[in-house]
């Protein structure tokens, strides 16, 4: 029987082991001192709390490039989500096989949802069509929507929407990259104090040696300017 200790789980999750044990106690899971937690039972308890121990039929609307990629994603089934139908408004897509399933036309959306007892919908349509699709899903009884369309959806109370915007995720990464670049040392500034052409906190201004002001005056030419090149 595979077991795991709270210290191992805490280290993997980057949290405090005492807090982890307290959180697990709310699941009704208590490890055995010196042994740890039964891995299989712990996974079941967490899955049960997340609602992953039952079958969740979902419909996916919009089977373009993104929709087809999502349909071919193998991780849904392993987490308890069964793709009940692939739906698209393009008549040319009707009957086409994607991920081993025949695409159905959007005209049959309401019937498909009712026949399969669907409460979760995935929208992968262009932005302009997303709200209309959302309204039809909600009217048909869908109460949770995962939105991949680049637009904000308006839904009534009691309907949950999760928006997945890949461009925003990339913008967040770009922000962190910019911050990291700003924290990087300037070339030539690490340990080379007063290096020519280096400005900023690492650069040091060297004070003129005593009497150098006079030497500078002595170097002035007839017009009072310092020559570009001084004789040795």
Backbone as a ProteinNet text record, in pm:
[ID]
protein_1_A
[PRIMARY]
XXXXXXXXXXXXXXXXXXXXXXXXXXXXXXXXXXXXXXXXXXXXXXXXXXXXXXXXXXXXXXXXXXXXXXXXXXXXXXXXXXXXXXXXXXXXXXXXXXXXXXXXXXXXXXXXXXXXXXXXXXXXXXXXXXXXXXXXXXXXXXXXXXXXXXXXXXXXXXXXXXXXXXXXXXXXXXXXXXXXXXXXXXXXXXXXXXXXXXXXXXXXXXXXXXXXXXXXXXXXXXXXXXXXXXXX
[TERTIARY]
85	0	88.9	95.4	180.7	133.1	226.7	194.2	285.9	245.9	327	313.5	422.4	419.4	375.7	328.2	286.7	407	525.6	645.8	680.6	665.6	693.6	595.3	466.3	363.8	383.2	416.6	436.5	554.8	662.1	780	748.5	670.2	634.3	543	455.2	359.2	411.9	523.8	579.2	498.6	440.1	359.7	410.7	354	390.6	323.6	397.3	342.9	230.5	240	134.8	4.9	14.7	-105	-163.9	-77.3	-125.1	-203.4	-151.6	-221.8	-357.1	-361.2	-487	-587.9	-542.1	-632.6	-686.6	-600.4	-644.3	-746.4	-736.1	-830.8	-972.8	-987	-1120.7	-1181.2	-1095.4	-1144.7	-1182.8	-1152.2	-1176.6	-1061.4	-946.3	-831.1	-727.2	-696.1	-597.5	-487.9	-367.4	-256.4	-218.1	-138.9	-90.5	49.9	70.5	200.4	309.1	412.6	523	500.7	380.2	347.4	311.8	222.8	180.4	38.9	10.4	-123.8	-127.8	-239.2	-264.5	-290.6	-201.8	-206.9	-338.7	-379.4	-501	-623.8	-634.3	-750.4	-747.9	-627.7	-614.5	-656	-614.5	-654	-805.4	-866.2	-1011.7	-1080.7	-1032.4	-1096.4	-1088.1	-971	-954.3	-1042.5	-1044.7	-1127.8	-1275.6	-1316.4	-1456.3	-1494	-1405.6	-1433.2	-1436	-1356.6	-1352.6	-1462.9	-1542.1	-1650.9	-1602.7	-1490.3	-1432	-1456.1	-1537.3	-1563.6	-1688.1	-1752.9	-1869.2	-1843.3	-1929	-1915.8	-1975	-1895.9	-1942.4	-1946.2	-2064.5	-2072.4	-2060.4	-1982.3	-1965.7	-1989.4	-2031.5	-2042.1	-1940.2	-1882.2	-1783.6	-1838.1	-1849.8	-1906.7	-1798	-1783.3	-1679.8	-1562.9	-1569.5	-1466	-1373.6	-1312.8	-1208.2	-1075.6	-967.3	-835.3	-824.9	-867.6	-859.3	-954.3	-1078.9	-1176.3	-1133.9	-1076.4	-1029.3	-914.8	-826	-714.6	-766	-866.2	-924.6	-994.6	-1063	-1133.2	-1036	-914.8	-815.2	-733	-759.7	-687.7	-731.6	-638.3	-671.6	-691.7	-668.5	-676.5	-816.4	-915.8	-1052.2	-1103.7	-1091.8	-1148.4	-1084.9	-954	-885.5	-928.3	-989.5	-1036.9	-1187.9	-1253.2	-1396.3	-1484.5	-1425.3	-1504.3	-1517	-1640.4	-1667.1	-1723.8	-1656.3	-1704.7	-1823.7	-1943.3	-2065.8	-2093.5	-2050.5	-2078.9	-1985.2	-1952.6	-1878.5	-1976.1	-1987.9	-2091.3	-2029.2	-2076.1	-2027	-2139.7	-2137.3	-2242.7	-2218.6	-2098.8	-2065.1	-2121.7	-2212.8	-2269.2	-2163.5	-2052.5	-1946.4	-1878.9	-1891.8	-1830.4	-1919.3	-2048.4	-2142.8	-2106.6	-2093.6	-2059.3	-1910.1	-1830.7	-1685.8	-1634.6	-1542	-1488.9	-1373.3	-1386.5	-1282.2	-1264.4	-1143.6	-1114	-1204.1	-1238.6	-1319.7	-1467.9	-1510.4	-1651.9	-1701.2	-1827.5	-1886.4	-1935	-1893.5	-1936.2	-2084.3	-2159.4	-2301.9	-2330.3	-2440.6	-2471.2	-2530.7	-2503.7	-2549.1	-2701.4	-2772	-2918.7	-2972.1	-2894.6	-2938.9	-2884.8	-2830	-2763.8	-2852	-2971.5	-3061.2	-3098.1	-3126.1	-3162.2	-3044	-2924.5	-2804	-2781.6	-2799	-2779.5	-2882	-3005.8	-3112.5	-3093.4	-3057.6	-3041.4	-2925.5	-2823	-2703	-2692.4	-2790.7	-2786.8	-2665.3	-2633.1	-2510.8	-2533.1	-2437.8	-2443.2	-2318.5	-2219.8	-2095.5	-2074.3	-2052.1	-2026.6	-1891.9	-1828.2	-1700	-1722.2	-1685	-1700.8	-1564.5	-1547.3	-1421.9	-1451.2	-1554	-1596.2	-1520.7	-1533.2	-1482.6	-1554.8	-1494.2	-1549.6	-1691.1	-1716.3	-1845.9	-1962.4	-1936	-2043.5	-2056.9	-1962.1	-1955.5	-2075.4	-2119.6	-2229.5	-2359	-2384.9	-2505.8	-2502.9	-2387.7	-2373.7	-2393.7	-2335.3	-2349.1	-2496.3	-2570.2	-2712.5	-2791.3	-2759.6	-2830.2	-2794.3	-2668.9	-2627.2	-2701.3	-2705.1	-2771	-2920.3	-2984.5	-3128.1	-3159.7	-3060.9	-3082.1	-3052.8	-3003.4	-2981.1	-2836.2	-2741.5	-2600.1	-2574.8	-2508.5	-2485.3	-2337.8	-2249.4	-2105.9	-2046.9	-1966.7	-1910.9	-1761.3	-1686.1	-1543.3	-1527.8	-1483	-1481.7	-1340.8	-1315.8	-1187.9	-1196.6	-1316.4	-1332.3	-1274.4	-1207.7	-1145	-1245.9	-1339.3	-1439.7	-1495.6	-1553.1	-1614	-1761.4	-1806.7	-1945.1	-2031	-2156.5	-2253.2	-2348.7	-2355.5	-2440.5	-2525.6	-2638.7	-2724.2	-2664.9	-2720.6	-2677.9	-2702.2	-2609.7	-2623.1	-2547.5	-2489	-2408.2	-2262.2	-2174.7	-2032.2	-1958.8	-1870	-1789	-1642.1	-1563.6	-1417.3	-1362.5	-1283.2	-1228.7	-1082.9	-1050.1	-912.1	-864.5	-773.6	-721	-570.4	-525.6	-383.6	-299.8	-353.9	-276.8	-249	-346.6	-324.3	-216.3	-217.9	-114.1	24.1	32.9	160.5	199.6	103.1	133.4	188.4	133.5	184.4	329	359	496.9	588.8	540.1	620.3	651.1	553.1	573.9	685.5	681.8	785.6	922.2	923.6	1049.9	1108.3	1020.8	1067.8	1124.9	1059	1108.7	1243.5	1256.2	1383.8	1494.7	1462.3	1562.3	1604.1	1508.1	1539.4	1624.7	1618.4	1698.4	1836.1	1859.5	1988.4	2096.3	2221.1	2330.2	2365.5	2399.7	2439.8	2575.9	2594.4	2721.6	2834.1	2935.3	3052.5	3040.2	2922.1	2902.9	2931.9	2938.3	2960.3	3108.3	3147.3	3284.9	3374	3323.4	3407	3359.9	3391.7	3344.5	3410.6	3327.8	3381.1	3414.3	3362	3392.3	3338.4	3411.5	3373.2	3242.3	3149.1	3022.2	2917.2	2948.1	2852.2	2789.6	2656.9	2586.1	2499.4	2451	2362.9	2431.4	2366.7	2418.3	2556.2	2589.1	2717.3	2832.3	2801.3	2907.1	2953	3083.1	3137.3	3207.4	3179.1	3243.6	3369.6	3482	3610.8	3637.1	3665.4	3693.3	3829.7	3843.2	3973.4	4078.8	4199.7	4310.6	4340	4392.8	4425.9	4514.8	4478.9	4560.3	4525.7	4434.4	4403.9	4324.7	4245.6	4171.3	4266	4377.8	4477.7	4536	4562.5	4617.2	4521.2	4390.4	4292.5	4296.6	4313.3	4320.3	4443.2	4552	4676.3	4664.3	4568.3	4556.9	4471.6	4413.1	4327.5	4407.2	4346.7	4411.8	4392.6	4432.2	4420.9	4280	4181	4042.1	3975.2	4050.6	3994	3938.5	3943.9	3892.5	4003.5	3963.8	4061.1	4081.8	4202.9	4225.2	4178.5	4132.6	4085.5	4198.7	4317.7	4433.3	4541.7	4589.6	4693.6	4826.9	4928.9	5062.2	5102.9	5178.1	5222.5	5316.2
-118.9	0	124.4	197.9	316.9	424.5	483.8	592.2	710.7	827	947	1028.3	1090	1167.2	1310.3	1377.3	1517	1605.1	1567.4	1645.4	1637.3	1519.2	1503.4	1582.1	1574.1	1647.7	1797.9	1842.1	1984.9	2038	1959	2001.5	2011.4	1916.2	1916.7	2033.7	2070.9	2178.8	2315.3	2317.1	2443.8	2508.7	2425.3	2478.2	2420.3	2469.9	2422.7	2288.6	2192.2	2057.9	2057.1	2143.9	2148.8	2200.2	2301.8	2355	2251	2175.6	2071.7	1965	1924	1822.4	1874.9	2003.9	2063.6	2066.7	2103.8	2107.7	1969.5	1868.5	1731.8	1684	1735.4	1692.1	1735	1845.6	1889.9	1793.6	1716.1	1615.9	1486.9	1481.4	1358.8	1261.9	1314.2	1228	1250.3	1145.3	1153.3	1050.1	1100.5	1009.4	935.3	830.1	752.1	797.9	833.4	882	778.3	823.6	734.7	658.4	665.8	594.7	691.7	787.3	884.6	859.5	903.6	891.3	781.3	709.2	612.2	692.5	679.7	761.5	743.1	620.1	593.4	653.3	638.7	691.1	843.2	901.1	1046.1	1106.4	1042.9	1089.7	1083.5	976.7	963.5	1074.6	1103.2	1206.1	1343.6	1376.2	1505.9	1512.9	1405	1400.6	1416.4	1354.2	1362.8	1507.3	1576.5	1715.4	1806.3	1774.1	1854.6	1817.6	1717.8	1675.7	1595.7	1528.5	1456.8	1306.4	1262.5	1119.4	1079.7	1177.1	1146.3	1185.5	1140.5	1169.3	1306.9	1394.5	1527	1537.7	1526.1	1543.9	1691.8	1722.3	1860.4	1869.6	1987.3	2011.9	2119.4	2105.3	2200.8	2266.2	2399.2	2472.1	2554.8	2533.4	2603	2508.8	2435.8	2334.9	2383.5	2498.7	2546.9	2487.8	2559.6	2508	2485.8	2586.1	2573.7	2467.3	2469.3	2370.8	2229.1	2208.4	2074.3	2030.9	2125.9	2093.5	2054.6	2127.6	2095.5	1959.7	1931.1	1803.4	1686.4	1709.1	1603.1	1592.6	1682.8	1679.3	1558.8	1477	1352.5	1367.1	1486.1	1502.9	1515.5	1542.7	1557.7	1429.2	1318.4	1191.1	1146.5	1168.4	1123.8	1202.9	1319.8	1401.8	1394.7	1305.5	1287.6	1367	1427.8	1506.2	1430.9	1408.3	1335.5	1431.7	1441.9	1528.1	1458.6	1511.8	1448.7	1486.5	1606.8	1650.4	1762.6	1761.7	1870.3	1941.1	2072.6	2147.7	2264.6	2285.5	2398.3	2450.6	2582.1	2644	2630.5	2588.1	2575	2443.6	2450.1	2325.8	2233.5	2292	2210.4	2123	2160.8	2083	1968.6	1976.2	1874.9	1736.7	1641.9	1504.9	1479.6	1584.4	1566.8	1504.9	1410.9	1343.1	1422.2	1456.4	1524.9	1450.3	1408.4	1332.2	1210	1150.1	1028.5	1053	1179.8	1211.3	1289.8	1269.4	1343.4	1478.8	1585.1	1719.6	1735.6	1794.9	1816.9	1965.8	1995	2133.2	2207.4	2337.8	2420.9	2428.4	2399.1	2400.5	2300.8	2195.9	2090.8	2109.6	2227.7	2252.6	2219.5	2276	2256.4	2110	2039.1	1897.2	1814.8	1847.5	1774.4	1791.8	1914.7	1942.1	1866.5	1868	1800	1648.7	1592.4	1447	1395.2	1476.3	1430.5	1482.1	1559.6	1611.6	1698.4	1784.2	1865	1988.9	2015.8	2138.1	2224.7	2171.4	2244.8	2258.7	2382	2407.4	2473.9	2443.3	2504.2	2583.5	2711.8	2798.2	2827.2	2789.1	2814.1	2878.7	2962.4	3029.6	3161	3226.3	3363.2	3454.8	3568.3	3659.1	3704.5	3732.7	3786	3691.4	3562.9	3464.1	3413.8	3447.9	3387.8	3420.7	3545.2	3582.4	3513.2	3504.6	3437.2	3290.1	3226.6	3086	3072.1	3164.4	3162.5	3171.8	3263	3280.1	3152.3	3086.6	2962.9	2850.9	2843.2	2742.3	2761	2885.9	2915.5	2885.5	2926.3	2901.3	2752.4	2672.1	2527.6	2455	2529	2466.4	2454.4	2502.3	2498.4	2604.7	2565.9	2658.3	2688	2625.8	2653.7	2658.3	2761.4	2781.1	2807.6	2737.2	2763.8	2836.7	2963	3048.1	3070.2	3024.2	3046.3	3160.8	3213.5	3323.2	3451.3	3533	3655.6	3766.9	3742.9	3842.9	3811.7	3912.9	3895.2	3862.3	3756	3711.5	3767.4	3799.4	3844.2	3728.6	3690.9	3577.8	3616.1	3549.7	3579.3	3519.2	3560.3	3503.2	3352.5	3281.7	3136.5	3064.3	3140	3080.2	3120.4	3021.9	3046.4	3045.8	3143.2	3152	3159.2	3076.2	3083	3119.8	3226.6	3274.3	3233.2	3176.7	3138.3	3224.8	3319.1	3409.2	3389.9	3321.5	3289.1	3414.8	3517.9	3640.2	3710.8	3706.7	3767.8	3693.1	3560.2	3482.2	3517.2	3536.4	3576.5	3716.8	3807	3941.8	3938.8	3851.5	3837.7	3791.5	3693.6	3645.4	3755.5	3835.1	3944.8	4047.3	4073.6	4166.6	4117.5	3987.9	3932.2	3933.8	3908	3913.6	4054.3	4154.8	4293.1	4328.1	4282.1	4307.9	4240.6	4116.2	4046.4	4117.6	4169.6	4241	4369.2	4435	4557.9	4535.1	4414.9	4382.5	4329.2	4298.3	4242.2	4348.6	4311.6	4409.9	4464.5	4591.8	4654.6	4601.5	4573.9	4522.8	4616.5	4558.7	4637.5	4704.3	4694.9	4764.6	4677.3	4543	4454.4	4448.6	4528.2	4526.3	4623.4	4688.8	4781.3	4922.3	4970.4	5101.1	5208.9	5305.1	5416.4	5381.5	5266.9	5228.2	5332.6	5355.4	5456.8	5417.9	5512.2	5488.7	5424.8	5395.1	5331.4	5436.8	5439.9	5532.7	5454.8	5521.3	5456.1	5436	5360.5	5344.3	5282	5195.4	5126.6	5215.6	5324.3	5411.3	5504.9	5528.9	5616.3	5733.4	5853.7	5972.2	5996.3	5999.7	6018.8	6166.9	6207	6347.3	6385.1	6505.1	6547.3	6553.6	6519.4	6524.2	6668.8	6690.3	6827.7	6895.5	7017.4	7092.8	7067.3	6966.2	6931.9	7042.6	7119.3	7229	7326.1	7352.5	7444.1	7384.9	7254.2	7188.2	7199.1	7186.9	7200	7338.6	7442.3	7579.3	7597.6	7533.7	7547.5	7485.5	7389.3	7321.3	7398.5	7510.8	7586	7649.9	7653.5	7713.8	7862.7	7928.3	8073.2	8124.2	8045.1	8089.2	8045.4	7988	7943.1	7804.5	7735.1	7598.1	7498.1	7384.3	7276.9	7206.7	7194.6	7125.2	6981.6	6929.6	6791.4	6694.7	6726.2	6639.9	6722.6	6681.8	6754.7	6689.4	6764.2	6703.9	6630.6	6525.3	6446.3	6527.6
0	0	0	-110.9	-117.5	-20.9	49.7	141.8	114.3	166	150.8	278.8	321.6	445.4	417.3	521.8	506.5	473.5	523.9	494.6	345.7	286.4	143.9	58.8	96	21.5	36.2	157.8	182.4	102.1	97.3	21.3	-127.4	-177.3	-319.4	-353.9	-257.5	-282.2	-240.6	-167.8	-122.3	-11.5	77.3	188.1	319.3	428	561.1	589	643	664.1	767.6	870.8	972.8	911.3	824.6	758	663.4	596.2	505.7	582	697	777.6	824.9	860.8	905.8	791.2	671.6	556.3	523.2	530.3	502.2	604.5	727.3	831.1	796.8	721.1	679.8	577.7	511	416.8	488.3	617.9	692.1	675.5	630	607.3	716.5	788.2	894.5	868.3	854	831.5	957.7	940.8	1054.2	1089.4	1218.1	1260.7	1228.8	1164.9	1130.4	1000.6	945.5	821.1	710.1	743.3	643.2	595.8	473	415.6	309.5	308.9	203	74.4	-24.2	-145.1	-220	-239.6	-316.9	-250.4	-119.2	-47.5	-44.3	-32.1	-29.6	-164	-272.2	-405.9	-421.6	-371.3	-380.1	-303	-180.8	-99.2	-164.3	-220.6	-286.9	-411.1	-486.9	-608	-574	-463.9	-422	-388.8	-315.6	-279.5	-401.2	-502.9	-624.4	-722.9	-687.5	-774.9	-894.9	-879.6	-992.6	-987.7	-892.6	-883.8	-961.5	-1027	-1108.7	-1253.7	-1339.5	-1482.6	-1512.4	-1577.6	-1615.5	-1767	-1829.2	-1974.3	-2009.7	-2111.7	-2155.1	-2305.9	-2350.4	-2494.1	-2529.9	-2647	-2695	-2821.1	-2819.2	-2931.5	-2999.8	-3131.7	-3207.6	-3232.5	-3343.6	-3369.6	-3482.1	-3457	-3546.5	-3503.6	-3527.8	-3489.7	-3339.3	-3261.6	-3116.4	-3065	-3113.7	-3069	-3099.3	-3217.4	-3254.8	-3164.2	-3131.8	-3041.8	-2903.7	-2854.5	-2724.2	-2727.4	-2838.4	-2851	-2847.9	-2897.9	-2901.9	-2772.6	-2679.1	-2552.1	-2470.9	-2430.7	-2360.6	-2211	-2157.4	-2012.4	-1956.5	-2041	-1990.4	-1926.8	-1999.2	-1952.4	-1820.8	-1806.9	-1685.5	-1562.9	-1582.9	-1470.8	-1452.6	-1524.5	-1505.1	-1598.9	-1702.5	-1797.7	-1929.5	-1969.6	-2093.5	-2197.4	-2309.6	-2416.8	-2481.6	-2455	-2505.2	-2649.4	-2689.8	-2826.7	-2869	-2997.5	-3061.4	-3153.9	-3139.9	-3211.9	-3286.8	-3410	-3489.6	-3578	-3606.5	-3687.5	-3836.7	-3875.4	-4017.3	-4071.9	-4169.7	-4225.4	-4283.8	-4329	-4387.1	-4282.3	-4155	-4047.7	-4000.6	-4028.7	-3981.1	-4034.6	-3943	-3979.9	-3988.7	-3987.4	-3995.6	-3865.9	-3878.1	-3760	-3699.4	-3571.8	-3496.1	-3364.3	-3337.4	-3215.5	-3202.6	-3316.6	-3315.8	-3297.2	-3302	-3285.8	-3407.4	-3443.8	-3554.6	-3504.5	-3572.3	-3535.1	-3567.6	-3474	-3492.6	-3515.4	-3585.4	-3619.8	-3501	-3496.5	-3385	-3373.7	-3480.5	-3473.9	-3371.4	-3344.9	-3253	-3111.6	-3083.1	-2954.3	-2834.7	-2831.6	-2716.5	-2696.3	-2804.6	-2795	-2744	-2791	-2748.5	-2598.7	-2551.5	-2408.8	-2325.5	-2369.7	-2295.4	-2296	-2411.1	-2421.9	-2337.2	-2319.6	-2249.4	-2106.1	-2063.1	-1926.6	-1900.4	-1996.7	-1989.1	-1902.3	-1813.6	-1732.7	-1752.6	-1826.2	-1850.9	-2001.5	-2045.7	-2186.9	-2207.4	-2319.5	-2356.5	-2484.4	-2482.2	-2599	-2658.9	-2786	-2857	-2992.3	-2993.8	-3116.5	-3134.5	-3251.2	-3264	-3165.5	-3133.1	-3032.1	-3065.9	-3193.4	-3233.2	-3211.6	-3205.7	-3190.2	-3047	-2961.6	-2828.6	-2740.4	-2738.4	-2649.5	-2690.3	-2819.9	-2865.9	-2827.7	-2844.4	-2806.2	-2655.9	-2580.4	-2434.8	-2394.9	-2456.1	-2423.4	-2450.9	-2560.7	-2594	-2496.4	-2456.6	-2359.6	-2227.4	-2180.7	-2052.8	-2061.1	-2171.5	-2188.3	-2192.3	-2237.7	-2248.3	-2117.2	-2016.3	-1886.4	-1843	-1924.3	-1885.9	-1778.8	-1670.9	-1559.4	-1534.2	-1611.9	-1601.1	-1741.6	-1767.3	-1901.7	-1892.6	-1975.7	-1991.9	-2124.2	-2117	-2235.3	-2288.4	-2410.6	-2476.9	-2578.3	-2602	-2697.9	-2637.6	-2719.7	-2668.2	-2644.1	-2553.8	-2519.7	-2382	-2318.9	-2186.7	-2205.4	-2140.7	-2153.6	-2040.9	-2074.7	-1975.5	-1946.1	-1817.8	-1780.1	-1659.1	-1640.9	-1524.2	-1397	-1283.5	-1155.4	-1156.6	-1094.6	-1088.9	-1197.8	-1291.6	-1398	-1377	-1373.5	-1353.2	-1487.1	-1503.4	-1624.7	-1587.2	-1651.4	-1638.2	-1774.8	-1779.7	-1907	-1920.1	-2034.2	-2062.7	-2178.6	-2149.7	-2252.4	-2260.6	-2365	-2378.6	-2397.1	-2462.7	-2484.8	-2352.1	-2258.9	-2127.8	-2051.8	-2061.4	-1994.6	-2049.5	-2181.5	-2241.5	-2197	-2181.7	-2135.7	-1993.6	-1911	-1774	-1775.9	-1862.4	-1873.5	-1925.8	-2022.6	-2076.8	-1968.1	-1880.7	-1769.9	-1678	-1644.7	-1558.1	-1627.2	-1758	-1831.9	-1829.1	-1842.6	-1839.7	-1703.4	-1599	-1463.5	-1441.2	-1489.1	-1472.7	-1548	-1666.9	-1746.4	-1676.7	-1609.6	-1538.8	-1416.5	-1359.4	-1240.9	-1276.1	-1403.9	-1444.8	-1435.6	-1396.8	-1389.8	-1526.9	-1533	-1658.2	-1699.5	-1828.3	-1877.9	-1838.3	-1778.4	-1741.3	-1607.5	-1544.4	-1417.5	-1297.6	-1317.5	-1203.9	-1171.5	-1072.5	-1027.1	-1102	-1205.7	-1281.3	-1251.2	-1133.1	-1092	-1176.3	-1217.6	-1293.3	-1435.6	-1487.1	-1624.5	-1720.4	-1827.2	-1924.3	-1990.3	-1999.3	-2067.6	-1980	-1852.7	-1763.6	-1674.3	-1672.2	-1586.1	-1489.4	-1389.5	-1294.2	-1162.4	-1071	-934.7	-930.1	-1027	-1020.7	-1065.9	-1135.9	-1186.2	-1075.4	-1065.8	-963.9	-1030.7	-983.4	-1037.1	-957.5	-1024.7	-958.3	-939.9	-816.9	-790.4	-847.8	-898	-952.6	-843	-880.3	-784.8	-748.5	-628.3	-586.7	-689.7	-726.1	-821.6	-965.4	-989.8	-1128.4	-1195.6	-1111.4	-1171.3	-1239.8	-1175.3	-1232.2	-1359.2	-1353.9	-1472.3	-1589.5	-1561.6	-1668.3	-1729.3	-1640.8	-1691.2	-1778.3	-1737.8	-1814.1	-1951.9	-1968.8	-2096	-2195	-2151.4	-2240.2	-2352.2	-2467.2	-2582.7	-2583.6	-2692.2	-2702.5	-2687.7	-2730	-2721.2	-2591.3	-2501.4	-2373.8	-2377.5	-2492.6	-2502.5	-2478.5	-2423.5	-2405	-2535.9	-2587.9	-2716.3	-2709.5	-2824.4	-2828.5	-2796.8	-2839.1	-2810.5	-2748.2	-2634.2	-2564.3	-2590.9	-2602.6	-2621.3	-2496	-2513.5	-2398.3	-2312
[MASK]
++++++++++++++++++++++++++++++++++++++++++++++++++++++++++++++++++++++++++++++++++++++++++++++++++++++++++++++++++++++++++++++++++++++++++++++++++++++++++++++++++++++++++++++++++++++++++++++++++++++++++++++++++++++++++++++++++++++++

